[in-house]
């Protein structure tokens, strides 16, 4: 039955919110906090530009979540999954409406991004366009790179390097070595969130032909990589704090990382891995918030 004849029951506002996957929103807030922390350490924090960067990041992550919902849904890769509700795959919402929601979110991000570019550097508009393209073609189009094992790489680049360093640059006009370490750390943690999601879906993704990095690496190596990515952020916390000892406050987020690691290192499967995403996301958000507080205390 085609989408033009199929009857859709419609989604409630709560289901639309679930489709936006709030547990991933820490991936939007964390890089802005970290980038603003880097700017604050050189005395250049700017509240207005930080808020605009936050709007861009949040709009992008909501957009990519709806875009993935739409693209995976029409490809059939969400027909059998253990994760949160998908609007398209569940048959609740007509696919084109989910696609419209994705591009509406991208539109909000584009408006905020253009405003931020006008205040800082015009060429950031090109960076923003690349981010939107990266968000759509993650699972969209005929040859999505998310199906080629490059999802974690994209998350590292866009929600780590670009988001953190972009936030710092729009406020301070430059990029610092601490900003670079903060960007790598946030990128590693964000990639680990994505990797945990794909670890959970290895069985169904393998069957549907969605070749994620987790599918390529296999269960055991994916778990090892996850531990390595999270551990890197902890190690870099110490490096960031050299000559700026307030930065060690961020180590207070380590217990959340340890708790999040237990299902991963303990061999949990399927739905038992779902809590990892929320725990690691909250840990990353706390880590970034503590970095921001530490920067304010140091200035």
VENPEKA-V803413 format. One record per residue. N is the residue number from 1. RES is the residue in one letter. OMEGA is omega in radians with two decimals (999 if undefined). NEAR is the number of other C-alpha atoms within 12 Angstrom. Layout:
BEGIN
n/res/omega/near
N/RES/OMEGA/NEAR
N/RES/OMEGA/NEAR
END
This chain:
BEGIN
n/res/omega/near
1/X/-3.09/7
2/X/-3.12/11
3/X/-3.14/18
4/X/-3.13/10
5/X/-3.11/8
6/X/3.10/14
7/X/3.14/14
8/X/-3.08/20
9/X/-3.11/14
10/X/-3.12/20
11/X/3.06/22
12/X/3.06/13
13/X/3.12/12
14/X/3.13/14
15/X/3.03/22
16/X/3.11/27
17/X/3.11/23
18/X/3.10/23
19/X/3.08/37
20/X/3.03/33
21/X/-3.11/33
22/X/-3.13/28
23/X/3.10/34
24/X/-3.02/45
25/X/3.05/36
26/X/3.10/37
27/X/3.09/51
28/X/-3.09/46
29/X/-3.05/42
30/X/-3.13/45
31/X/3.12/55
32/X/3.07/51
33/X/-3.12/47
34/X/3.13/57
35/X/3.10/58
36/X/3.05/50
37/X/3.12/51
38/X/3.11/50
39/X/-3.14/40
40/X/-3.12/33
41/X/3.07/35
42/X/3.05/27
43/X/-3.05/20
44/X/-3.14/28
45/X/-3.11/31
46/X/-3.05/30
47/X/-3.11/23
48/X/-3.11/20
49/X/3.08/34
50/X/3.13/41
51/X/3.11/27
52/X/3.09/34
53/X/3.11/48
54/X/3.10/36
55/X/3.11/34
56/X/-3.08/44
57/X/-3.12/44
58/X/3.13/37
59/X/-3.14/39
60/X/-3.08/46
61/X/3.04/41
62/X/3.13/41
63/X/-3.12/43
64/X/3.10/49
65/X/3.08/45
66/X/3.12/44
67/X/3.11/44
68/X/3.10/43
69/X/-3.13/47
70/X/-3.03/41
71/X/3.10/36
72/X/-3.11/39
73/X/-3.10/35
74/X/3.08/30
75/X/3.13/25
76/X/-3.10/26
77/X/3.09/32
78/X/-3.08/31
79/X/-3.12/24
80/X/-3.11/23
81/X/-3.07/29
82/X/-3.07/24
83/X/-3.12/32
84/X/-3.13/32
85/X/2.97/29
86/X/-3.04/38
87/X/-3.11/42
88/X/-3.08/38
89/X/-3.14/31
90/X/-3.12/29
91/X/-3.13/28
92/X/-2.99/27
93/X/3.07/33
94/X/-3.06/29
95/X/-3.07/34
96/X/3.11/23
97/X/3.07/24
98/X/3.09/38
99/X/3.11/30
100/X/3.11/20
101/X/3.12/32
102/X/-3.08/34
103/X/3.01/29
104/X/3.10/22
105/X/3.09/31
106/X/3.13/36
107/X/3.09/25
108/X/3.12/28
109/X/-3.13/36
110/X/3.14/33
111/X/3.12/23
112/X/-3.14/30
113/X/3.10/41
114/X/3.10/28
115/X/3.14/26
116/X/3.13/34
117/X/3.11/30
118/X/-3.13/17
119/X/-3.04/24
120/X/-3.10/27
121/X/-3.04/23
122/X/-3.06/16
123/X/3.07/18
124/X/3.05/28
125/X/3.11/25
126/X/3.09/16
127/X/3.12/26
128/X/3.11/35
129/X/3.11/24
130/X/3.12/22
131/X/3.13/34
132/X/3.10/35
133/X/3.12/26
134/X/3.13/33
135/X/-3.09/40
136/X/-3.03/37
137/X/3.02/28
138/X/3.06/38
139/X/-3.10/37
140/X/3.13/29
141/X/-3.09/21
142/X/-3.08/15
143/X/-3.06/18
144/X/-3.10/28
145/X/3.07/27
146/X/3.11/37
147/X/3.14/32
148/X/3.10/25
149/X/-3.08/31
150/X/-3.10/29
151/X/-3.13/39
152/X/3.09/36
153/X/3.14/28
154/X/3.11/36
155/X/3.12/39
156/X/-3.09/31
157/X/-2.99/32
158/X/-3.11/41
159/X/3.06/51
160/X/-3.05/44
161/X/-3.07/37
162/X/-3.07/38
163/X/-3.11/50
164/X/-3.09/47
165/X/3.07/42
166/X/3.10/49
167/X/3.12/55
168/X/-3.06/44
169/X/-3.11/38
170/X/3.12/40
171/X/-3.05/37
172/X/-3.12/30
173/X/-3.14/24
174/X/3.12/25
175/X/-3.10/29
176/X/3.11/28
177/X/3.07/22
178/X/3.08/35
179/X/3.12/45
180/X/3.13/34
181/X/3.07/34
182/X/-3.13/53
183/X/3.12/47
184/X/-3.13/40
185/X/3.13/46
186/X/3.10/53
187/X/3.12/44
188/X/3.14/42
189/X/3.10/54
190/X/3.10/50
191/X/3.12/45
192/X/3.05/49
193/X/3.13/48
194/X/-3.12/42
195/X/3.10/48
196/X/3.09/50
197/X/-3.12/44
198/X/3.04/44
199/X/3.12/48
200/X/-3.02/37
201/X/-3.13/38
202/X/-3.09/36
203/X/-3.09/26
204/X/3.12/26
205/X/3.12/33
206/X/-3.12/27
207/X/-3.07/18
208/X/3.13/22
209/X/3.08/23
210/X/-3.03/33
211/X/3.10/30
212/X/3.08/39
213/X/3.13/36
214/X/3.10/38
215/X/-3.14/34
216/X/-3.07/26
217/X/-3.03/22
218/X/-3.03/24
219/X/-3.03/30
220/X/-3.11/21
221/X/3.08/20
222/X/3.11/34
223/X/3.11/36
224/X/3.12/24
225/X/3.12/30
226/X/3.13/41
227/X/3.13/32
228/X/-3.13/24
229/X/-3.14/33
230/X/-3.14/41
231/X/3.13/25
232/X/3.13/28
233/X/3.13/37
234/X/3.13/37
235/X/-3.13/23
236/X/3.08/32
237/X/3.11/39
238/X/-3.14/25
239/X/3.12/26
240/X/-3.03/36
241/X/3.11/28
242/X/-3.08/16
243/X/-3.13/14
244/X/-2.93/25
245/X/3.04/19
246/X/-3.12/27
247/X/3.12/36
248/X/3.06/30
249/X/-3.09/27
250/X/3.09/39
251/X/3.08/32
252/X/3.08/24
253/X/-3.06/30
254/X/3.12/31
255/X/3.10/21
256/X/3.09/27
257/X/-3.13/40
258/X/3.13/24
259/X/3.13/25
260/X/-3.08/34
261/X/-3.02/35
262/X/3.10/23
263/X/-3.12/28
264/X/-3.12/39
265/X/-3.12/26
266/X/3.07/19
267/X/3.13/20
268/X/-3.10/22
269/X/2.99/27
270/X/-3.06/26
271/X/-3.14/20
272/X/3.10/22
273/X/-3.10/35
274/X/-3.14/32
275/X/-3.14/30
276/X/-3.09/42
277/X/-3.13/42
278/X/-3.13/31
279/X/-3.13/32
280/X/3.09/48
281/X/3.11/42
282/X/3.09/33
283/X/3.11/39
284/X/3.13/52
285/X/3.11/37
286/X/3.12/33
287/X/-3.13/42
288/X/3.11/48
289/X/3.11/33
290/X/3.05/29
291/X/3.12/48
292/X/3.12/37
293/X/3.13/25
294/X/3.13/32
295/X/3.10/36
296/X/3.14/25
297/X/-3.08/19
298/X/-3.08/22
299/X/999/18
END
